Amino acid sequence: MDTVFRFLYEFLSQFFGGIMIVIRAIVQAVTQVFDFRAYLRILDFYKEDFNGPEWLFVALVILFLVLIVVGFFLLIFFFVRKYIRFRKTLVEQEELLTEVAKLNDEVSTLVKEKEDILAMKVSHLGLKPNEPEREEVEEKEEQKDQNVNSDGYRFAKLHEVDLAYQNYNVKNYNNHFTLEELVELFRNFAASQLRLYYKTEMIRIFISGLASTKLIILQGISGTGKTSLAYAWGKFLKHDSCIASVQPSWRDRTELFGYFNEFTKKFNETEVLKTIYEAGYTDDVYTVILDEMNIARVEYYFAEMLSILEMPNKDEWIVELVSSSWPNDPDKLIDGKLKISPNTWYIGTINNDDSTFMVTDKVYDRAMPIDINDKGEVFEPIDTPAQDINYSYLDRLFQDAMEQNQMSQEVLDKIDEMDNYVIKHFRIAFGNRIVAHMKKFVPVYVACGGEEVSGVDYFIARKILRKFEQLNVSYIRDEIDGFIEFLDKTFGQGKMKECEEYLLRLKKLT
């Protein structure tokens, strides 16, 4: 045991001794910097040798040192004040969210108390010779509650959709355009009808994103037309996009679909729910815009939809709205469950500032982020009207493109090589979900008139290199130049333009 204790003493002494040396060095450095007596001694020693101009130079040196010290303390002060303000903002946001959650809990408690009171009322009903049996009374009370609304339907908006489509037959628009033609049709429509100007490359990326996933995220600086692009897409398809303005209080899926009100016995439907329900009747293309989607936590209110839209079998895209069915429920609501139609896309717009939450990897991995950071140049468009487009035809174009323009094995090998390089130098890897999205995005991008390498370049920059933002940029700064050289060597000089521009912007942050 003596040997062990001696080992521990020497081993720990080595560690803590080093710490003490660092502390003593810091204390000694601070003491030396602020040892005013030493400055006075030095000044007193040389003062007899200074003439008039030299005294001016000495004064400037002293003033310079004072400014350095004052500037250092001011920098610390402003940094602490900014941090305190930032923390205060976060605390206020969390307090508001906590207050909303508390109010929701109180509402739930009141609902339960109301149900208990009704139960007590029924239990105390007396039986008289000319009165009906207890079961009959309870049945009448339940029917009365179910029909408190004048129209007798708890899903009033969905019932209106049923009435509007009761004699509807799915229309075949006999579409015959190609994906490349679709790009130009949409671009010319936006310019000629809405005075919205987008580059061909932007529309190509947008349509390729629609093919790869049901959730598109449009991000970039304010005023570049993020919401306008999604709005124009709805106008182009003759189905106005359903715009859901996300609020900071959104915490669960009820903000998206609505909720059942126990007091009125009516389901408070949202326009999003109505749009999804209506889409189930047709073969048209629908769009839901989640405007400023990250002003609340996306993984809270959109979590269930993220999981549903990831299921490969579209027959399993089902969401439960209510726990039981009523006789007069909407036609497409089976046992309280609604099937999510695949002909609806969800387009979110985000701004990254102090008032928003960071979008997590869980959301980004399941979506296709598209950056819109510059305005399209004005051009003379071909006058193009809105189009009637069948979802089945558009989906078949996507599937055909994926079969006919499959990514070459050479490019897949290069991507695998890049994956190994990123793991080795940056400790980051991307999963099978991202690769599966790429195998959809790139072929459709090619069918829209782009080049395979350009599609790979854009996809990697937005879906994979974005993960570098999670790292400490100062630690990977020296690796960035080597990675750019690797991309040029592997994919061709200047071929990975988007990736290299992103990496250089990242490097400037250090």
C-alpha positions, 0 to 999 in steps of 0.5 A: 500500500505504501507504494500505491500511496507514493504513486498517487502522491507523485501522480496527483502532484504532477497534475495539481502542481501544474494547475498551481503553476498556471494560477501563480503565473496568472496572479503574477501576470496580473500583479505585474500589469497593475504594479503602479509602483513599478511604473513610478520607479521606472519613470522616476529613474528616467525622468531626469534624462527626458526633454520636452518632446520626449515627455510628450512621447512618454505621455502618449505611451502611458495614454496608449496603455491606459486605453488598452486596459480600459478597452479590455474592461469595456469589452468584458463589460459589453460581452457580459451585458449582451450575454445577460440580455440574451439569457433574459430573452430566453428566460422570458420565452420559457416563462411564456411557454410555461405559462401557456402550458400551465393555462392548458393544464388548468383548462384540462382540470376544469374540463375534468371537473365539468365532466365529474359534475355531469356524472354526479347529475346523472347519478342523482336522477331519481326514478319515478313511475312515469319517467324513463329508465336511467339508461334511456335518460343517459342516452338522451343526455348524450344525444343532447350533448352531441347535438348542441351545435345548430348544425349537429356536426362536430366537424363543421368545416370537414362536413362542408367539404363533404357536401362540396365534393359529394358528386365530385369525380376525379379529373384527368387533366391529360398533362403531357409536359416534361419536368424541364418544361415544368420548370419554365412553365412555373418560372414564366407564370410567376414572372408574367402573372405575379411579377415574381422573378426567380432564376431557372436554377432556383426553380429547378432546385425547388421542384427537385426538393418536392420530389425528394421529400414532403417537407421543404424548408426555405431559408435565407435573409428577409425579403428575398421571396421565401414565402412568395415562392411557396405562394406562387406555387399554389397559384400556379396549381390553381389551389391557393396555398394554405398559409399557417402563421406559426405562433410562439405558443405552438407546443403540440399538434393541436395547433396544426390540426385543431382539438375537440372542445369538451364544452361545445362538443365540437372539434375546432378545425384548422385551415390546415386540417381542412386542406389536408382533408380536401386533398383526399378527394382529388388528384390535384396538388396542394400546398401548406405553408408554415410561415416562420416555422421556427418561431416555435419549436418545430419538433414540438408541433410537427413531430407527429407529421415528421414521423408519418411522412417518413413511413414508406407505406403511404397507407400508414399515413394516418393521424388520430383526431378523436378517440371515437366515431360519431354517426355524423362524422365526416365521410373520410374520417374512419373511427376518428382517424384521418388518412394523410393524402400524399398529394400535399406538400408542406413548405416552411419558411425560416429566419435565423435571428434572436426571436427564433429557435434553431431548427434541429437535425431531426427536422433538417434530416427529414426536410430539403433546405433551400437557401434563397439569399438573392433576388432573381433578375427581372426578365421578359417572361412568356405569358403563362397561365396557371396550370391544372396538374394531376398529382399522379402525373407529377409523381410519375414524372418524379418516379420516371426521372429516378429510374432513368437518371439514377446516380452513376456508380462513379459518383456514389463511390466519390460520395462514399469516399467523401463520407470517409474523409469527413468522418476522419477529419471532422468526426461527422457522418451522414446516415442512410436517410440523407443518401436516400433523399439524394438518390431522389433529388439528384435524378429529378434535378437532372431531369429538370435540366441540371447536371448530376455533379451540380445536383450533388454539389447543392445537396451536399452543401445544404444537407451534409456540410450544414452539420459543420455549424455544430462544430467549433469552427476555430478547431476545424479551420485548418482542415477546411483548405484540405477538404476543398482540395479533396473536393477539387481532386475527387469531383473535378476542379471547381465542380463543387462550387456550392460546397466550396463557397459554403466552406469559405464562408464558414472559414471567415467566421473564425 
